[in-house]
Amino acid sequence: MMDFKKTGRSIVPFTNAVETWIFTMLLSALMLIAPCRNFENRPDNYAEEGKESAEPTPAQFARMSNFSETHHQALIQTQIARSTLSKGAATGQGKWKFAGPSNISGRITDVVMHPIDTNIIYAASATGGVFKSVDFGKTWIPVFDQQLSLSIGSIAIDPHQPDVIYVGTGEANGGGGSVTYDGTGMYKSTDGGMSWENIGLGKTGSIARIAVHPNRPEQIFAAAMGNLFKNNQERGLYKSKDGGKTWVKTLFISETTGCVDVVVHPNNPDLVFAVMWERVRRPDFRKYGGKNCGIYRSMDAGISWQKLTNGLPQADLGRIGISVSASNPEILYAVFADEQGYFQGIFRTDDSGNQWKRVNDRPLKNIYENYGWWFGAIRVDPQNPDLVFALGLDLYRTENGGKTWQNISTKAVHVDQHALYIHPLNPQLILLGNDGGVCISKNGGDLWESLPGPPVIQFYTCEADLTNSRILYGGTQDNGIMRLVNSLDNEWEILIEGDGFGVLTDPQNPETIYAAYQYGNLLKSEDGGNKFRDATDGISMSDRKIWHTPFVIDPVQSHILYYGANRLYKSLDKAANWFPVSPVLTKNGVNNNLVYGAVSAIAVATSDNQMVYAGTDDGNLWLSANNCQNWKDISVGLPLQWVSSIAVNPDQEQTVYVAFSGFRNTVYLPFLYKSVNAGLTWTNISENLPQTPVNDIIVDPTDTATVFVATDTGVFVKTCKETNWYMLGDNLPPVPVTDLCLHEKDRLLIAATYGRGMFTFSLIDNKWRKLPPKSEN
């Protein structure tokens, strides 16, 4: 979430004809009921105050009963695909190679340490799974990769049986322009992470916090925030009295209000505090607060609840975090943000919540800036009730109960703090999790060391230097534009800080680099990345640009570039100047707390660069066949979803592929289409792909009948002789793949994953194609 100024899987064919027929018929039925183009009946707005959005008409979209179950099924299908490949399926065979980075880490949502053996650390990542270290953070191993979801919200250890670990999947942080991923419920390990069991709550969307009572460890509370992009009944606070075997929802407010934090009195298991957060997000709308936000208290282990108000803010409520003092449990602290995300204050109670008072001072004023919904955590030292840590953009500490605070983030501490663990037996030992990984302090927070790994960088894009495939680039979530120059996964460097997106090198001169960061900002370097300057001259500041604004280099004339706002821009002089070359290409337009209604994908035909295709986030697809002089809507018959990728056959400009993502509408279907007549007619080619969004398409220039696609569950390939899609490689971590790049000269396919770094797949070394049968002679 930092700005520039501040510093997976699909399915191989089933094993028998009956299974194949059943799945094909089911997927075909789902495609028939998917939302397709019908502008006359299209709902244009979403109700505010957390109400369900307007429903499409029955003719437009017969809503499926449970899209989270559909996505769950896609994950299961991917496990089957992976298993089939490992047993010897021909097409798709081969191994991906991890390209890094291993020296730069990514977003950590929770951290815990073994209560006795401090060498053992567990780190939960936003979309990379759970990692374990047994050497005090020097090395990490993934321990959750065989599970259905690697999006993690919370992790907790049984204090009496440290090998018992609970994991709540689904990241509860809402995201701004970025998105977060829902999970598949609660998991439990009884052997220190060696094996896991799903213990329910599969429809809750995301688990923000897990509280295991220190004196009654079979009593567990799980704070469920719900799905990010839809309202659901399964959010709220859940309780288990038998170590997760059974669950009861003990606190529910509304379909838009989830539980984001929970603490229990360490000596009285009947005294529970739950924090409720009203949160609604749609593709064009975000509301991260409301009247239902607040701290609720139960004095009977969750049977009844009371909202606490005495001394606490009562209006303009947003995300709240809470913490209880282990040494004096009558003392609790809470940190409040308002609905927009600005800091409201830190509050303290000395009588278990009856009376509260504000205790923060001026240095905390900018702890949240304007996105407090991204943080929402506060922690009390287990031995000193006046020693408290507040997590926000930076890390703050008070040693006098909140009278004064100081920023204790050193240069080793990345911005955006999400998790903090203080060891109960040695409070000088502290773990910190943020958007840059895990930090550790051995002296109570005075000094910090950034640990190497775990390798959980969230890449948005990938790119290779066209003259040297050893040089890789990528745009990342909150770790900027990165570059690797020598194929060593531990030697990545950050060229531009912030949230990085598209990065392209000039095919004629790789010293010229173009790099984008959030909401349409574009930079250019002419010295190999040493210095960058703004490259948006001529692009209107009032035009809408989405979080991940697309731009491309003309494949024939590299001095020509295209850039997508709510209209298409063109440059004839390597981005020195831009001018609009299209009308507004969207049907909608929102530019408030979320930008919506802009170009989301661009493609220029190699065989005829007069042919330019552009797609938008609100489902429009356009073609100009005469150098952007005229534009034709070629969207008829296509899904009314976010256009995620367009690819043109390098030899045939009228053969075009387009992918749509229904992720933001909780429609987890593989919308993938092909036209051989420049969009006059379209054919659905998703076939046996799993029920998961498609994010990118690559047509192999060497063999244009071979197509690679990146999905939220892996990379898939189809060749000219086959009617099915096959998973490519069986060892790619099961995380979203957001982008693909093919280095044609070296036949190297590159995949950007959103949570486990970058991977490469050699199309030469790996025998991934189905070979013809051997001759009998």
N, C-alpha and C positions, 0 to 999 in steps of 0.2 A: 504493500500500500504506500510505500515511500515514493515521493515524486523526485524529479530530476534535480530540483533546486536544493533539496535537503541532502544533500550530499551529496478396459483394454481387452479385447479378445473376441473371436468369433468361432464358428464351428466348421469342422471338416465334415464330409458326408457321413451320415449315420451308418451304422454297421449292417442294417438290413433294409430292404425295400419298404417294409411296412412303416418303420420309424421315419424314413425319408418322406414317404407320402403324407403321413400325419403332420409332420412339421411343416412341409410345404403348404398344405391346405390351410393350416392354422395361420401361417405367416401371410398367405394370400388374403385371408379373411381380414386380418388386422390392417393390411394395406388398403382394403376397400373402405374401411371405416375411418381411416386416417383423415385429418383435415386437409381438404384440397381447395383449390381456388374458387371462390364464389364471393366476389366483392360486394354484391348486393346484400348478402346476408351476414357479412362479416361483422363481428363485434369489435368496436374500435377502442373501447375503454374498459378499465377495471374499476370496480367500486372501491372507494376509499374506506377508511376506518376498519380495514381488515375483512370486509365482506368478500364473499366468493366472486370471482370475475364473472362477467356476463357469459352465458353459455352460447356456443354456436347453435344454429338450428339443427334439427335431426338430420336434414338432408346434407348438411355440411359436415357434421361430425357427431357420430354416435359415441359418446364418451365410454372408454373402456372402464371396467370396474375398479381396477387398481393398477396404476402404472408402475408403482414400486415393485409389485409382484412380477410385472413384465420384465423389468430390469433385473430383478433377482434371477429370473429364468435365464436371461442372457448370460449372466455370470456362470450359471451352472453349465450352459452350453459350451462356454469357453473352456471350462475344466475338461469336458469331454474332448474337445478339439485338441487340447494340449496333450491329453493322455493318448489320443489316437496317433498323433505325430511321434510321440516317444516310443510307440510300439511298431513303428516302421512304415507309416504312410509315406509315399514317395514325394508328391508335390508338397512343397512347403518345408521340407526337411532342411536342417541347417541350424547353426548357432549364431545368435547375436553376440556381439562383443561390446562390453561396457566401455564407453569412451570418456566417462566422467561427467562432472567433476567429482573427485574424491577429496579435494582440498578446500572446497567451498560447499557449505551445507545449505539447507533450505528450511521451510517453515516447520517448526516443532509446536505441536499443540499441547503436549503434556510431558512431564519428566518425573520419574520416581527413582529412588535408590533403595537397595536392599537395607533393611533396618539394622542388620548386624555387619554383613560383609559389604563395606563401602566400595569395593572394587566393582560391584555389580550395579549397573545402571540400565534402566529401560527408557527409551525415548519414543514417543508416539508422534508420528508425522502426519501432516495434513492429508496427503494423498500417497504416501510411500510406505505405509504399514508401520510395524513395530520393530525397533532395533534393540539389540541387547549388547552391552559391553561387559566383559569380565575383567578388564584391566584398567579400570578408572577412566574410560573414555578414549583410550589410545586407538583401539580398533572396535569395529561394530559388525555384528552379523544380523541379517534379517531373520526374524523368528515368526513372521505372520503371513508369509507369502502364499501359503496354500489355502488361505481363507478367501471368501467370496469378495470381500471389500477391503481395500487397503487405505480407505479414508478413515482416519482415527480422530475421535473427539476427546477421549479421556482414558486414563489408565490408573489403576489402583492396586495396591498390594495388601494382602491380609497380614496385619502386623504380627499375628501369632504363628502363621504358617507362611513364611515369605515366598515359598514356591507356588503359592496360590495367587494368581494374578487375574484381574478382571480388566477387560478392554471393551470400551464402548465405541462402536464405529459410527462414522458420519461426523464431519466437522461442523461444529455449531456456530463458528464465526461466519457471519453472513456474507462478507465480501462487499466491495463497493462496485467498481466496474468489473472486477474479477468475480469469479464464481467459486463456490465450494461444493463438495460432493457429499451426497447422503450415503448412509451406510446400510448394513444388514443386521443391526441389532447388537446384542451383548455376547461376549465370548469369555470363556474361563479356561485357564490353564492350571493344572495342579502339579506340574513338573518344571516350573521355571521357564515356561515359554516353549518347551520342546514340542508340545502338542496342545491343541485347542479344541474346545467344544462350544458350539453355538448354544447359548442358554436363553434364547428368546428375545422378545421386543424387536422383532424383525421389521415391523412397520413404523417404527418411531422416527425414522429419518436420520436423526443425529442425537448422540449422547454427549451432552456438554460436560457433565461431571458425575463421578461415582464416589459415594461416601460409604466406606466400610466402618462400622462402629468398632472402636478400639477394644472395648470390653465384651462385645457381643458380635463377633465377626460374621456370624451367620446372618446378621441383619444388614442388608445392603439397600442403599437408595441410589437410583439412577435418574438423573435429570435429563429428560428428553425434550429437545427443542423442536422436533418435528421436521417435516420436509422443508427445504428452502423455497421451492417455487410453487408450492400448493398448500392449501389449508388441509389439516387432517385432525381427526379425533384422537390419534394415538400419541399426541404430545402431552406433556405434564410430568409429574413426579411419580415414579414407580418404586414400590417397596417389595423386597423379598425377605422372608423370614427363614429361608432354608438354603442360603448360599447360592441363590440364583436358579434353583430348580423350578420355582413358581414365582409369579409376579402379580402384584395388585396395583392398579393405578390409584394412588391415594390423594392426588391433588390435580384437578383439572379446572381450567378457567374458561377457555374457549378454543375453537379450532385454529385461531391465529396466535394463541398465547402459549408458549412453551416454558419449560423450566430450564434455566441456564446455569444455576448454581445451587448447591445444597451443602449444609454442614450439620453435624449432630453434636450435641453436648457430650464431651468425652466421658463424663461420669454418669450421665442420665440418658439412657437410650430412648426415652420417651420424648425428649426435647429436641425438636428438629426445626431448622430454618431453611426455607426454600425461597429462591429468587425466581420470579416469573417475568418473562420478557415477551411483550407483544411485538410480533415481527411479521411483515408481509412483504414478499418480493414477487414481481412479475417481470417479463422482459422489458417493459417500459415504465416500471413504477417500483418504488421502494419506500417502505414506511417502517422504520426501526424504532418504534415506541408507541405509547398509547396509555390509556387510563388503567389498563389491567396490569401494567408493570408495577412491581413492588416486592417487598419482603413479607413473606407469610410465615407464621409460627404455629407449630403444633406442639401441644403439651401432652399428647396421648399417642405418640408414635405414628401420627399421620391420620388418625380417625377424624379429627376435626381441625380446622385451620382458622387463623385470625390474621387479617392484614395489619401490619404494624405501620403506624402513621405518626406517632407522637415525636415531633422534632425532625421528621424526614420530609423531603420534598413531596408535594402533592400534585404538582402540575408539570407538564412538559417532561414526562418521564421516558427514559430510554433504557439502555442496558445497565445492569447493576451487578456488582460482585460483592461477595461476603466472605468473612473469615472469622473463626472463633479462636480465642486464646486457649491453648491446651493447659497452661499453668494456672489460669484464672478464667474458667469458662463462662463466668457472668459477663465477661468483656467480649464484645464483638465489634468488628469494623466493617463498614460498607462503603464502596465507592460508586458514585452515581454519574451517569452521563444523561444528557437530555436527548430528546427524540432526534435531533440533528447530529448528535455525536459529540457535542461540546461538553466540557467538564462542568458538572454541577457541584461536586464537593465530596469530601470524605467525612463520614459520620461514625460516631462511637457511642456504644451503650455500655454502661457499667452494671446493668440490672437485667440482663438477658432479654433486652429488647423493649422494655416498658418505656424507657425514656432514651432519646437520642440527642446528640449535639454535634454540630459541625466542628471539625478539628483541623482542617487544612489551612495553610497560609499561602502567600503570594507565589512562591516558586512552583507550586503545583498548577498554576493557572493554565499553562499550556501543555499539561501532561497528555491531553487527548487531541489538541487542536480541534479538528471537526470530524473525527471518526472514532469516537469512544466505543462504538458498537464492534470494533475490531479487537478490543482488549477485554476489559471487564473483570479484572482479577486483583485481589489484594490478599496478602499473607502476613500472619503474625508469627513472630519468633516463638517456638514451643516452650521456651523457658522464661521469656521476658515479655509481659503483655504490653509494654510501652514501645517495643521494638517492632516496627511494622514496615512492610515493603508494598509500594503501590506500583502496579504495572500499567504502562501506557506506551506512548511512543518511546520513552526512555524509562529507566527504572529509578524510582525515588525511595528514600528511606527516612524514617523518623526514629529518633531514640528517646523521645519524650512524649509519647502518646499522641502525636499529631500536632503538637504546638509549632514545631519547625520541621521542615523537610529539606533534603538535599538530593540533587541528581547524582547518582553513583554509577552512571553508565560511563565506562571508560572506552577507549578506542577499540578495545577487543569486543565490545558489546554491539551487535547489530541492532538496528531499530526494530520496533514493533514487538513488545514483550507479551507472550501468551501464557507462560507457565513458570512457576517458581516452586522449588522444593527445598525445604530446610530440614536437615537431618535432625531427628528428635533427640538423639543422644549427643550430637555435636553440632550445635547451631552455627558454628563457624563455617561449616561445610554446606554450601548452597549450590543448587543447580538452577540454571535459568534457560528457558526455551523461548526462542524468538524466530523471526523470519530468516535469520541467518544461521540457525542451528542451535547447538547446546554450548553454554558457557558454564564455567565452574569457578567458584571462589572458595578459598581455604581460610579466609579471614573475615567472614561475615559480610562480604560485599565491598570491602575497600579496594581490592584488586580482583580482576577477572581474567580468566584465560579462555580463549575460544578453542573448543575441542575440534579436532579434525573429524569431519563426518558427523552423523551418518550421511550417506550419499543420497539426499532426497530433494535435489534441486527440481523445481517445477519449470520446465521449459515450455514456452509458448511456440517457439519456432526453432528451426535448425537451418544451417546453410554451410556449404563447403566452398572454399576457394576453388574456382574452376581450373586453376593451373596447378593446384596442389591439394589433394584430398586429405593430407595430414593436418591442414589448417581448417578448423571448424569454428563456426559461429553459432550463437543462439541467443534469443531473447527470453528472459526469465521473470518469474514473479518475484519482485522486490530484490533481485540480485542483478538487475541491469542487463546490459548487453555483454556477453562473455565471448572469449576467444581462446582456442587451444591451437598452439603452433607446432607441436612436435609429437602428437599422438600419445603423450604420457598423461594418464587421466588425473594426475595430481598436480598438473601445472597449468590449470586454467587461470585466466586473468579477467578482471572486470574492466571493460573499456568505458562504459557509461553506467552510472548508478541509477537506481529507481526501478521502475517496472519496464522491462525491455520487451520489444515485440519484433517486427520484421527487421532482418538485417540482410542486405544484399551487397555483393561485390560486383564491380563493373567487369564483365567478361573480357573486355579488351585491356583493362588496367586494374588488377586486383588491389592496387594501392588506393583506389577510390572505393570508399565504403559508405553505404547509406544505412542509417539505423533509426528506427522509430521507437518512441516511448509513448506513454499513455495519452489517450484522447487526441491523437492526430499530430503530436509533435514529431518532427522529422529532422535529423541531423545528417551532416555529410562530412566525411574526412577525405582529404586528398593526399595524405601522407601515411597511409597504412594504419590509421587509427590513433595516431599520437595526439592529434587535435581534431575536434569536431566543431562545426558551426551550424547555425540554423539554416534549414533548407526548405522553408515554407513560404518564401516570398511570392505573393500573388494569390495565396489561398485565403479565402475570406475567414476571418475569425468568427463570424456569426454562423458559418455553415456548421452543420452537425457532423461530428466525428465520433465514432464509437471508441470504446476502450482499446480495442485492437484494430486500429485503422490500417486497411490494406494499401500497399503500393507495390508496383511491379516494374521491372525493366523490360522494354521491348526486346523480344528474343532475336530480332534481326538488326535493329539499330540501337545500340546500347546508350546512345545519347538521349534517347526518348524514354520517358518514364510516365506512368499513370498513377494517380492517387485518388482514393475514394473518400469523399465526404457524403453529404446528401445528394451531391452531383459528382460527376467524374471530372478530374483535372488532368491536364497533360503538360509536360515540360519537354521542350525541344533542345535544351541546353544543360543536361545533366543536373536538373533540379535547381538551377540558378533562378529560373523564373517559371511560374505556373499560370495557366489560364483554364477556365472551365470549358469543357467540350461536350456537355450534355445538359439537358434540363434536370430538374429535381427528379430522381429516379424512384422515390419512395412514395407509398400511399399514406404513411403516417409521419408524424414529426413530434418528438418529445425531447426537450432539452432542459430538464430541471435537475432532480437528483439522480436521474439516469438518462443517458442519451440513447435515443431509439429513433430509427428512421434514417438509416445511412447505408452506404455501400459497404458490404462485408466481404466481397470476393471479386477479383478481377482476373481475366485471362486474355492474352493476346495470341493469336494463331501464328505459329512459326512459318507455316507454308504460305500464309498471306496475312501480313501484319496490318492490313486494312481492317481485318475482322477482329473486333474487340467485344468481349463479353463482360457483363457486370451484373452481380447479384447483390441483393440487399438483405438486411436483417429482418425485414417484414415480408419476405417471401417473393420479391419481384426479381425477374430475370430478364435482362435486356441484351440486345445485340445491335451493334453498328457494323455494317458491312462496307462502309465507305469512309473510313478514316474519321469516324465520329461526327460525320456531317448529319446523319439521320439515325434515329434510334427506333428499334422495334421491340415491343413487348413480346417475349417468347415464353411467358409463364403459364399459358393455358394448359390445364391438366396436371400441373405440378403441385406439390404440397405447399400449403401456406405456412412455411416455417423459415427459420433463419438459414440463409444460403451460406454454407460453411466452406465450400470449395468448388472451383470450376477448373476443368482441365480439358485442353484441346489436343486432339491427335496431331502430333507434329507434322504428319504427312498429308492430313486431310482436314482442312480448316472447317468443314461442315460437320465433322464428327466430334461431338463435344459431350463431356460428362459433367454432371452437376450433383452435388451432395447437399442435403438439407439437414439441419440439426433441430430436433424438437426438444432438446435438453431443457431449455427455459420454459417450455410448456409442459414439462413432465411427460413428454411423448417419446418413449425410448424405442424408436423404430429406425431401421437403417434406410433412410430415404436416399436412394442412389439411382440416378436415371442417366440414360444415354440417348442421344439423338444423332442420326446420320444425315440429317438434312437441315442443319443449323437451327434446330428448335421448332421446326414445323410440327413434328410429332416426337413423342418421347416414349421410351420403353423402360419399364422398371427392371433394373438388373440386380436388385439386392439379393434375390434368390435365397440361398441358405445362409446369408450373413445373420449374425445374432441380432436380437432386438436391442440395439444400442446405437447411438448416434455415430455417423461417419464424419470425420473432421478434415480429411485431406485425400486427394486423389493424385496419383502419379501415373502417366502413360509412358511406358518405356520407349525412348526414342529409337533404341536398337531393334526392338520387336514391338511394334505399336499395338499388337493384339494382346500384349501382356499389360495388365493394370494392377497397380498396388493401391490399397486404401488403408488409411489410418482411422481407427475407431476408438471409442472409449474403453474398449476391452482388447486392443491389440492391433497387429498389422496382418492384412490378408491379401492374397494374390489370386488372380485368375488368368489363365493363359488361353490361347486361341483354340486349343483342342479340348477344352473342358467347359462344362456347364456349371460347375460348382466353384465356390470360393474356398480357399484353403488358408489356414493359419500359416504364417511365415515364421518358422523357427519356434521351438517349443520352450525356450528359456527366457523369453522377454518377461519381465515382471508384470503381473496383471494390473496395470495402471493405465489411465488414459494416454493414448498417443495422439498428440495434438498437431504434429506436422511431420512431413516426409520430405527428403531431398535426395536426389539421385545424382551422384557424380558419374557422368556418363563415361568419361575416359577410363576411369579406374573401376567402373562397374561396382560402385560402392553405394548401397542404400543406407541412408541415415534417418534415424527416428528420434524425434523429440518427445520425451515422455513428461507428463505432468505429475512429477513426484519421485522419479528415480533416475533423473539425469538423461544423458544422451547415449544412444546405442548405434552400432554400425553392423551391417550385414553384407558380406562379400558375395556378390552374385557370380563370382568366378570360383572362389574356394568352396563355397557351399553347394552341394548337389541338391538343389531345391526343386528342380523340375522333375516331372514324371518322365522317366526314360522309356523308350520303346522296348517291347519284350525282346529278350535274347532269341537269336535264331536257333532252331532245333538242330541245325547242322553245326 
